[in-house]
Amino acid sequence: MPRMPKRIKFRKQQRGKMRGNATRGNYVSYGEYGLQALETHWVSARQIEAGRIAAQHFLRRQGKVFIRIFPDKPISKKPLETRMGKGKADTDFWAARVKPGTMLYEIAGVPEDIAKQALARIAHKMPVRCRFVGRRIAV
């Protein structure tokens, strides 16, 4: 079941701009290894769910997968062959805004080589280029 907000204040949003790099959610905080985005994009709820399923299928119930992004932006789309006008279309899907540096997924409780393979499978499902990162050691 794709994720989406339980309740929202407004049904529709404007598209907006996604400039700059991520200033929040850009380091590994829950797991030991993470998947970091290198580009700007909207990641749909279905893509997030596909990544989760790919990782959990590969890990076979060992370790824990943390999803660090949530699809809270409603994206509307008019049907094909519809004339202009008649108002803004209904919500087609939900998306998460992803900027360069955003941590998408994290994995804990597995060795580095297994985590790298699991996160590579997630990266294939994502519409952005990603890289594998480890937790920074606090001094």
OpenMM code with the backbone's topology and positions (N, CA, C; nanometers):
from openmm import Vec3, app, unit

residues = "MET PRO ARG MET PRO LYS ARG ILE LYS PHE ARG LYS GLN GLN ARG GLY LYS MET ARG GLY ASN ALA THR ARG GLY ASN TYR VAL SER TYR GLY GLU TYR GLY LEU GLN ALA LEU GLU THR HIS TRP VAL SER ALA ARG GLN ILE GLU ALA GLY ARG ILE ALA ALA GLN HIS PHE LEU ARG ARG GLN GLY LYS VAL PHE ILE ARG ILE PHE PRO ASP LYS PRO ILE SER LYS LYS PRO LEU GLU THR ARG MET GLY LYS GLY LYS ALA ASP THR ASP PHE TRP ALA ALA ARG VAL LYS PRO GLY THR MET LEU TYR GLU ILE ALA GLY VAL PRO GLU ASP ILE ALA LYS GLN ALA LEU ALA ARG ILE ALA HIS LYS MET PRO VAL ARG CYS ARG PHE VAL GLY ARG ARG ILE ALA VAL".split()
positions = [
    Vec3(0.0856, -0.1196, 0.0000),
    Vec3(0.0000, 0.0000, 0.0000),
    Vec3(0.0889, 0.1242, 0.0000),
    Vec3(0.0812, 0.2074, -0.1036),
    Vec3(0.1631, 0.3290, -0.1070),
    Vec3(0.1278, 0.4236, 0.0072),
    Vec3(0.2301, 0.4940, 0.0540),
    Vec3(0.2103, 0.5866, 0.1655),
    Vec3(0.1493, 0.7165, 0.1163),
    Vec3(0.0709, 0.7816, 0.2029),
    Vec3(0.0146, 0.9134, 0.1768),
    Vec3(-0.0328, 0.9716, 0.3095),
    Vec3(-0.0506, 1.1030, 0.3170),
    Vec3(-0.0930, 1.1632, 0.4440),
    Vec3(-0.2337, 1.1179, 0.4833),
    Vec3(-0.2563, 1.1051, 0.6136),
    Vec3(-0.3894, 1.0684, 0.6620),
    Vec3(-0.4876, 1.1833, 0.6415),
    Vec3(-0.4399, 1.3056, 0.6658),
    Vec3(-0.5249, 1.4233, 0.6598),
    Vec3(-0.4416, 1.5383, 0.6063),
    Vec3(-0.5036, 1.6263, 0.5248),
    Vec3(-0.4322, 1.7434, 0.4733),
    Vec3(-0.5203, 1.8664, 0.4873),
    Vec3(-0.4580, 1.9822, 0.4940),
    Vec3(-0.5333, 2.1056, 0.5086),
    Vec3(-0.5922, 2.1513, 0.3754),
    Vec3(-0.5137, 2.1347, 0.2671),
    Vec3(-0.5611, 2.1735, 0.1343),
    Vec3(-0.5431, 2.0564, 0.0382),
    Vec3(-0.6424, 2.0331, -0.0487),
    Vec3(-0.6402, 1.9175, -0.1387),
    Vec3(-0.5360, 1.9281, -0.2481),
    Vec3(-0.5076, 2.0493, -0.2949),
    Vec3(-0.4176, 2.0685, -0.4085),
    Vec3(-0.3090, 2.1690, -0.3746),
    Vec3(-0.1912, 2.1509, -0.4343),
    Vec3(-0.0781, 2.2410, -0.4122),
    Vec3(-0.0259, 2.2907, -0.5452),
    Vec3(0.0434, 2.4033, -0.5403),
    Vec3(0.1154, 2.4481, -0.6594),
    Vec3(0.2444, 2.3691, -0.6719),
    Vec3(0.3024, 2.3705, -0.7925),
    Vec3(0.4180, 2.2849, -0.8186),
    Vec3(0.5417, 2.3287, -0.7406),
    Vec3(0.5705, 2.4572, -0.7362),
    Vec3(0.6834, 2.5075, -0.6582),
    Vec3(0.8169, 2.4879, -0.7274),
    Vec3(0.9225, 2.5357, -0.6632),
    Vec3(1.0595, 2.5236, -0.7141),
    Vec3(1.1407, 2.4405, -0.6154),
    Vec3(1.2344, 2.3639, -0.6674),
    Vec3(1.3230, 2.2871, -0.5800),
    Vec3(1.4663, 2.3265, -0.6112),
    Vec3(1.5114, 2.4331, -0.5468),
    Vec3(1.6469, 2.4834, -0.5692),
    Vec3(1.7358, 2.4444, -0.4530),
    Vec3(1.8659, 2.4340, -0.4786),
    Vec3(1.9637, 2.4143, -0.3721),
    Vec3(1.9732, 2.2706, -0.3246),
    Vec3(2.0561, 2.2524, -0.2250),
    Vec3(2.0801, 2.1201, -0.1671),
    Vec3(1.9982, 2.1022, -0.0401),
    Vec3(1.9855, 1.9771, 0.0022),
    Vec3(1.9128, 1.9470, 0.1251),
    Vec3(1.9919, 1.9980, 0.2447),
    Vec3(1.9248, 2.0699, 0.3344),
    Vec3(1.9896, 2.1178, 0.4559),
    Vec3(1.9476, 2.0339, 0.5766),
    Vec3(1.8375, 1.9607, 0.5628),
    Vec3(1.7902, 1.8729, 0.6700),
    Vec3(1.7746, 1.7322, 0.6142),
    Vec3(1.7864, 1.6329, 0.6993),
    Vec3(1.7721, 1.4941, 0.6562),
    Vec3(1.8795, 1.4521, 0.5589),
    Vec3(2.0015, 1.5034, 0.5772),
    Vec3(2.1077, 1.4757, 0.4805),
    Vec3(2.2234, 1.3948, 0.5394),
    Vec3(2.2022, 1.3269, 0.6519),
    Vec3(2.3050, 1.2397, 0.7085),
    Vec3(2.2392, 1.1155, 0.7689),
    Vec3(2.3178, 1.0108, 0.7862),
    Vec3(2.2668, 0.8846, 0.8413),
    Vec3(2.2414, 0.9048, 0.9897),
    Vec3(2.1167, 0.8852, 1.0322),
    Vec3(2.0853, 0.9082, 1.1731),
    Vec3(2.0198, 0.7891, 1.2417),
    Vec3(1.9513, 0.7016, 1.1679),
    Vec3(1.8815, 0.5878, 1.2311),
    Vec3(1.9568, 0.4568, 1.2136),
    Vec3(2.0082, 0.4321, 1.0937),
    Vec3(2.0771, 0.3064, 1.0656),
    Vec3(2.2274, 0.3233, 1.0671),
    Vec3(2.2968, 0.2273, 1.0027),
    Vec3(2.4418, 0.2320, 0.9931),
    Vec3(2.4874, 0.2735, 0.8533),
    Vec3(2.4049, 0.2420, 0.7523),
    Vec3(2.4360, 0.2749, 0.6132),
    Vec3(2.3134, 0.3391, 0.5497),
    Vec3(2.3359, 0.4263, 0.4522),
    Vec3(2.2241, 0.4962, 0.3907),
    Vec3(2.2386, 0.5116, 0.2408),
    Vec3(2.1278, 0.5513, 0.1769),
    Vec3(2.1234, 0.5792, 0.0339),
    Vec3(2.0922, 0.7272, 0.0182),
    Vec3(2.1858, 0.8022, -0.0400),
    Vec3(2.1740, 0.9474, -0.0502),
    Vec3(2.1490, 0.9880, -0.1945),
    Vec3(2.0522, 1.0780, -0.2148),
    Vec3(2.0190, 1.1270, -0.3492),
    Vec3(2.1241, 1.2276, -0.3953),
    Vec3(2.1527, 1.2274, -0.5247),
    Vec3(2.2496, 1.3209, -0.5820),
    Vec3(2.1843, 1.4190, -0.6787),
    Vec3(2.0532, 1.4081, -0.6992),
    Vec3(1.9806, 1.4946, -0.7928),
    Vec3(1.8506, 1.5412, -0.7291),
    Vec3(1.7875, 1.6395, -0.7966),
    Vec3(1.6571, 1.6906, -0.7541),
    Vec3(1.5479, 1.6180, -0.8312),
    Vec3(1.4436, 1.5747, -0.7611),
    Vec3(1.3335, 1.5062, -0.8288),
    Vec3(1.2156, 1.4910, -0.7344),
    Vec3(1.0982, 1.4591, -0.7909),
    Vec3(0.9845, 1.4131, -0.7126),
    Vec3(0.9901, 1.2617, -0.7137),
    Vec3(0.9873, 1.1999, -0.5975),
    Vec3(0.9837, 1.0542, -0.5879),
    Vec3(0.8419, 1.0163, -0.5466),
    Vec3(0.7731, 0.9388, -0.6307),
    Vec3(0.6330, 0.9053, -0.6049),
    Vec3(0.6226, 0.8009, -0.4937),
    Vec3(0.5041, 0.7912, -0.4355),
    Vec3(0.4788, 0.6945, -0.3278),
    Vec3(0.4983, 0.5523, -0.3781),
    Vec3(0.4650, 0.5268, -0.5040),
    Vec3(0.4815, 0.3919, -0.5602),
    Vec3(0.6291, 0.3558, -0.5740),
    Vec3(0.7118, 0.4537, -0.6086),
    Vec3(0.8555, 0.4284, -0.6205),
    Vec3(0.9171, 0.4018, -0.4837),
    Vec3(0.8721, 0.4763, -0.3822),
    Vec3(0.9202, 0.4553, -0.2453),
    Vec3(0.8849, 0.3140, -0.1991),
    Vec3(0.7614, 0.2728, -0.2254),
    Vec3(0.7153, 0.1390, -0.1859),
    Vec3(0.7907, 0.0300, -0.2617),
    Vec3(0.8198, 0.0526, -0.3899),
    Vec3(0.8949, -0.0448, -0.4697),
    Vec3(1.0354, -0.0643, -0.4119),
    Vec3(1.0977, 0.0448, -0.3682),
    Vec3(1.2295, 0.0356, -0.3059),
    Vec3(1.2253, -0.0413, -0.1753),
    Vec3(1.1228, -0.0171, -0.0959),
    Vec3(1.1074, -0.0871, 0.0326),
    Vec3(1.0913, -0.2373, 0.0100),
    Vec3(1.0069, -0.2759, -0.0853),
    Vec3(0.9827, -0.4177, -0.1130),
    Vec3(1.1105, -0.4845, -0.1636),
    Vec3(1.1842, -0.4155, -0.2532),
    Vec3(1.3082, -0.4715, -0.3082),
    Vec3(1.4097, -0.4987, -0.1977),
    Vec3(1.4234, -0.4061, -0.1030),
    Vec3(1.5201, -0.4226, 0.0060),
    Vec3(1.4778, -0.5345, 0.1003),
    Vec3(1.3517, -0.5372, 0.1388),
    Vec3(1.3067, -0.6378, 0.2346),
    Vec3(1.3078, -0.7779, 0.1739),
    Vec3(1.2825, -0.7882, 0.0443),
    Vec3(1.2878, -0.9174, -0.0228),
    Vec3(1.4318, -0.9687, -0.0252),
    Vec3(1.5267, -0.8776, -0.0495),
    Vec3(1.6681, -0.9176, -0.0534),
    Vec3(1.7200, -0.9529, 0.0857),
    Vec3(1.6811, -0.8754, 0.1870),
    Vec3(1.7332, -0.8957, 0.3235),
    Vec3(1.6721, -1.0167, 0.3932),
    Vec3(1.5583, -1.0646, 0.3458),
    Vec3(1.4910, -1.1810, 0.4032),
    Vec3(1.4741, -1.1700, 0.5546),
    Vec3(1.4120, -1.0658, 0.6010),
    Vec3(1.3742, -1.0424, 0.7407),
    Vec3(1.4920, -1.0291, 0.8356),
    Vec3(1.6106, -0.9965, 0.7829),
    Vec3(1.7210, -0.9645, 0.8729),
    Vec3(1.7528, -0.8169, 0.8573),
    Vec3(1.7952, -0.7533, 0.9642),
    Vec3(1.8211, -0.6098, 0.9609),
    Vec3(1.6928, -0.5292, 0.9624),
    Vec3(1.7068, -0.3976, 0.9567),
    Vec3(1.5908, -0.3079, 0.9571),
    Vec3(1.6097, -0.2011, 0.8520),
    Vec3(1.5033, -0.1717, 0.7768),
    Vec3(1.5062, -0.0698, 0.6717),
    Vec3(1.4277, 0.0519, 0.7213),
    Vec3(1.4900, 0.1693, 0.7163),
    Vec3(1.4252, 0.2942, 0.7556),
    Vec3(1.4005, 0.3761, 0.6294),
    Vec3(1.2776, 0.4227, 0.6108),
    Vec3(1.2447, 0.5099, 0.4978),
    Vec3(1.2472, 0.6533, 0.5500),
    Vec3(1.3340, 0.7374, 0.4940),
    Vec3(1.3545, 0.8724, 0.5458),
    Vec3(1.2741, 0.9791, 0.4722),
    Vec3(1.2027, 0.9424, 0.3647),
    Vec3(1.1240, 1.0417, 0.2913),
    Vec3(0.9766, 1.0025, 0.2988),
    Vec3(0.8897, 1.1023, 0.2930),
    Vec3(0.7457, 1.0767, 0.2992),
    Vec3(0.6770, 1.1550, 0.1882),
    Vec3(0.5890, 1.0910, 0.1111),
    Vec3(0.5202, 1.1598, 0.0009),
    Vec3(0.4047, 1.2455, 0.0519),
    Vec3(0.4310, 1.3747, 0.0721),
    Vec3(0.3292, 1.4643, 0.1276),
    Vec3(0.2839, 1.5702, 0.0273),
    Vec3(0.3274, 1.5601, -0.0985),
    Vec3(0.2903, 1.6596, -0.1995),
    Vec3(0.1930, 1.5969, -0.2991),
    Vec3(0.0699, 1.6501, -0.3092),
    Vec3(-0.0250, 1.5970, -0.4074),
    Vec3(0.0079, 1.6494, -0.5478),
    Vec3(0.0228, 1.5590, -0.6433),
    Vec3(0.0506, 1.5958, -0.7821),
    Vec3(-0.0756, 1.5692, -0.8624),
    Vec3(-0.1261, 1.6735, -0.9287),
    Vec3(-0.2488, 1.6576, -1.0077),
    Vec3(-0.2144, 1.6456, -1.1550),
    Vec3(-0.3025, 1.5793, -1.2295),
    Vec3(-0.2786, 1.5572, -1.3720),
    Vec3(-0.4123, 1.5522, -1.4435),
    Vec3(-0.4246, 1.6294, -1.5500),
    Vec3(-0.5478, 1.6271, -1.6284),
    Vec3(-0.5514, 1.5020, -1.7154),
    Vec3(-0.6701, 1.4480, -1.7434),
    Vec3(-0.6791, 1.3313, -1.8313),
    Vec3(-0.6320, 1.3650, -1.9732),
    Vec3(-0.5953, 1.2619, -2.0502),
    Vec3(-0.5539, 1.2818, -2.1886),
    Vec3(-0.6701, 1.3344, -2.2724),
    Vec3(-0.6366, 1.4130, -2.3736),
    Vec3(-0.7333, 1.4677, -2.4697),
    Vec3(-0.8431, 1.5492, -2.4011),
    Vec3(-0.8039, 1.6262, -2.2999),
    Vec3(-0.8965, 1.7161, -2.2307),
    Vec3(-0.8598, 1.8589, -2.2682),
    Vec3(-0.9607, 1.9403, -2.2978),
    Vec3(-0.9342, 2.0794, -2.3329),
    Vec3(-0.8876, 2.1575, -2.2104),
    Vec3(-0.8162, 2.2673, -2.2370),
    Vec3(-0.7672, 2.3516, -2.1285),
    Vec3(-0.8855, 2.4190, -2.0576),
    Vec3(-0.8617, 2.4604, -1.9340),
    Vec3(-0.9671, 2.5242, -1.8573),
    Vec3(-1.0374, 2.4235, -1.7687),
    Vec3(-1.1524, 2.4579, -1.7180),
    Vec3(-1.2352, 2.3742, -1.6303),
    Vec3(-1.1663, 2.3417, -1.4976),
    Vec3(-1.0718, 2.4266, -1.4561),
    Vec3(-1.0122, 2.4127, -1.3234),
    Vec3(-0.8963, 2.3154, -1.3167),
    Vec3(-0.8372, 2.3120, -1.1974),
    Vec3(-0.7212, 2.2243, -1.1735),
    Vec3(-0.7694, 2.0807, -1.1576),
    Vec3(-0.6911, 1.9872, -1.2093),
    Vec3(-0.7297, 1.8458, -1.2069),
    Vec3(-0.7208, 1.7876, -1.0661),
    Vec3(-0.7777, 1.6684, -1.0493),
    Vec3(-0.7722, 1.5987, -0.9214),
    Vec3(-0.6327, 1.5399, -0.8991),
    Vec3(-0.6049, 1.5047, -0.7739),
    Vec3(-0.4750, 1.4470, -0.7381),
    Vec3(-0.4556, 1.3129, -0.8086),
    Vec3(-0.3420, 1.3003, -0.8788),
    Vec3(-0.3101, 1.1774, -0.9513),
    Vec3(-0.2244, 1.0852, -0.8648),
    Vec3(-0.1229, 1.1419, -0.7974),
    Vec3(-0.0381, 1.0629, -0.7089),
    Vec3(0.0257, 1.1541, -0.6052),
    Vec3(0.0895, 1.0942, -0.5058),
    Vec3(0.1580, 1.1674, -0.4002),
    Vec3(0.3073, 1.1531, -0.4205),
    Vec3(0.3818, 1.2603, -0.3945),
    Vec3(0.5259, 1.2582, -0.4171),
    Vec3(0.5999, 1.3211, -0.3002),
    Vec3(0.7248, 1.2780, -0.2841),
    Vec3(0.8167, 1.3368, -0.1860),
    Vec3(0.9145, 1.4239, -0.2626),
    Vec3(0.9422, 1.5437, -0.2103),
    Vec3(1.0403, 1.6322, -0.2741),
    Vec3(1.1788, 1.5857, -0.2309),
    Vec3(1.2665, 1.5592, -0.3283),
    Vec3(1.4010, 1.5120, -0.2972),
    Vec3(1.5009, 1.6083, -0.3584),
    Vec3(1.5906, 1.6603, -0.2745),
    Vec3(1.6975, 1.7492, -0.3199),
    Vec3(1.8299, 1.6755, -0.3091),
    Vec3(1.9345, 1.7244, -0.3756),
    Vec3(2.0653, 1.6589, -0.3617),
    Vec3(2.1106, 1.6568, -0.2157),
    Vec3(2.1506, 1.5407, -0.1695),
    Vec3(2.1942, 1.5249, -0.0300),
    Vec3(2.0898, 1.4614, 0.0590),
    Vec3(1.9651, 1.4514, 0.0138),
    Vec3(1.8600, 1.3919, 0.0962),
    Vec3(1.8864, 1.2436, 0.1173),
    Vec3(1.8735, 1.1983, 0.2414),
    Vec3(1.8877, 1.0566, 0.2726),
    Vec3(1.7542, 0.9895, 0.2430),
    Vec3(1.7539, 0.8909, 0.1537),
    Vec3(1.6304, 0.8259, 0.1119),
    Vec3(1.5958, 0.7067, 0.2012),
    Vec3(1.6914, 0.6161, 0.2178),
    Vec3(1.6712, 0.4950, 0.2981),
    Vec3(1.7936, 0.4740, 0.3859),
    Vec3(1.7717, 0.4026, 0.4972),
    Vec3(1.8819, 0.3617, 0.5829),
    Vec3(1.8625, 0.2161, 0.6224),
    Vec3(1.9727, 0.1479, 0.6474),
    Vec3(1.9685, 0.0063, 0.6866),
    Vec3(2.0540, -0.0120, 0.8112),
    Vec3(2.0033, -0.0918, 0.9054),
    Vec3(2.0773, -0.1239, 1.0277),
    Vec3(2.0722, -0.2743, 1.0513),
    Vec3(2.1732, -0.3246, 1.1220),
    Vec3(2.1718, -0.4642, 1.1654),
    Vec3(2.2223, -0.5649, 1.0653),
    Vec3(2.2895, -0.5203, 0.9586),
    Vec3(2.3473, -0.6136, 0.8601),
    Vec3(2.4902, -0.5703, 0.8286),
    Vec3(2.5757, -0.6618, 0.7799),
    Vec3(2.7126, -0.6246, 0.7413),
    Vec3(2.7139, -0.5279, 0.6223),
    Vec3(2.8272, -0.4617, 0.6028),
    Vec3(2.8369, -0.3575, 0.4997),
    Vec3(2.8128, -0.4101, 0.3587),
    Vec3(2.8660, -0.5287, 0.3252),
    Vec3(2.8494, -0.5799, 0.1885),
    Vec3(2.7039, -0.6138, 0.1583),
    Vec3(2.6309, -0.6659, 0.2566),
    Vec3(2.4877, -0.6978, 0.2377),
    Vec3(2.4093, -0.5674, 0.2251),
    Vec3(2.4416, -0.4680, 0.3095),
    Vec3(2.3728, -0.3383, 0.3043),
    Vec3(2.3956, -0.2721, 0.1692),
    Vec3(2.5174, -0.2824, 0.1169),
    Vec3(2.5502, -0.2219, -0.0126),
    Vec3(2.4684, -0.2849, -0.1246),
    Vec3(2.4522, -0.4170, -0.1207),
    Vec3(2.3726, -0.4859, -0.2228),
    Vec3(2.2244, -0.4495, -0.2116),
    Vec3(2.1737, -0.4432, -0.0887),
    Vec3(2.0318, -0.4095, -0.0682),
    Vec3(2.0029, -0.2670, -0.1145),
    Vec3(2.0924, -0.1729, -0.0811),
    Vec3(2.0713, -0.0336, -0.1214),
    Vec3(2.0899, -0.0160, -0.2716),
    Vec3(2.1712, -0.1005, -0.3353),
    Vec3(2.1845, -0.0958, -0.4814),
    Vec3(2.0536, -0.1368, -0.5475),
    Vec3(1.9841, -0.2342, -0.4899),
    Vec3(1.8544, -0.2761, -0.5436),
    Vec3(1.7507, -0.1654, -0.5289),
    Vec3(1.7576, -0.0917, -0.4185),
    Vec3(1.6665, 0.0225, -0.4010),
    Vec3(1.6992, 0.1303, -0.5034),
    Vec3(1.8289, 0.1564, -0.5244),
    Vec3(1.8717, 0.2633, -0.6153),
    Vec3(1.8215, 0.2404, -0.7577),
    Vec3(1.8078, 0.1130, -0.7985),
    Vec3(1.7557, 0.0825, -0.9312),
    Vec3(1.6098, 0.1263, -0.9467),
    Vec3(1.5372, 0.1312, -0.8363),
    Vec3(1.3952, 0.1690, -0.8402),
    Vec3(1.3740, 0.3207, -0.8330),
    Vec3(1.4787, 0.3953, -0.7975),
    Vec3(1.4655, 0.5389, -0.7769),
    Vec3(1.4857, 0.6165, -0.9079),
    Vec3(1.4151, 0.7308, -0.9241),
    Vec3(1.4318, 0.8124, -1.0447),
    Vec3(1.5519, 0.9068, -1.0368),
    Vec3(1.6293, 0.8997, -0.9283),
    Vec3(1.7456, 0.9870, -0.9104),
    Vec3(1.8719, 0.9032, -0.8981),
    Vec3(1.9873, 0.9648, -0.9293),
    Vec3(2.1152, 0.8992, -0.9035),
    Vec3(2.1377, 0.8997, -0.7533),
    Vec3(2.1907, 0.7908, -0.7003),
    Vec3(2.2105, 0.7774, -0.5563),
    Vec3(2.3521, 0.7291, -0.5274),
    Vec3(2.3931, 0.7456, -0.4005),
    Vec3(2.5203, 0.6907, -0.3582),
    Vec3(2.5055, 0.6261, -0.2209),
    Vec3(2.5933, 0.5294, -0.1953),
    Vec3(2.5969, 0.4560, -0.0689),
    Vec3(2.6816, 0.5348, 0.0303),
    Vec3(2.6295, 0.5597, 0.1495),
    Vec3(2.7054, 0.6317, 0.2520),
    Vec3(2.6968, 0.5558, 0.3844),
    Vec3(2.8001, 0.5750, 0.4669),
    Vec3(2.8028, 0.5150, 0.6005),
    Vec3(2.7823, 0.6219, 0.7062),
    Vec3(2.7645, 0.5776, 0.8276),
    Vec3(2.7454, 0.6705, 0.9390),
    Vec3(2.8778, 0.7391, 0.9717),
    Vec3(2.8699, 0.8708, 0.9973),
    Vec3(2.9899, 0.9438, 1.0391),
    Vec3(3.0184, 0.9123, 1.1846),
    Vec3(3.1441, 0.8916, 1.2184),
    Vec3(3.1806, 0.8618, 1.3565),
    Vec3(3.1985, 0.9924, 1.4307),
    Vec3(3.1231, 1.0126, 1.5385),
    Vec3(3.1343, 1.1346, 1.6188),
    Vec3(3.2625, 1.1290, 1.7006),
    Vec3(3.3369, 1.2402, 1.7024),
    Vec3(3.4639, 1.2455, 1.7761),
    Vec3(3.4427, 1.3145, 1.9088),
] * unit.nanometer
topology = app.Topology()
chain = topology.addChain("A")
for resn in residues:
    res = topology.addResidue(resn, chain)
    for name in ("N", "CA", "C"):
        topology.addAtom(name, app.Element.getBySymbol(name[0]), res)
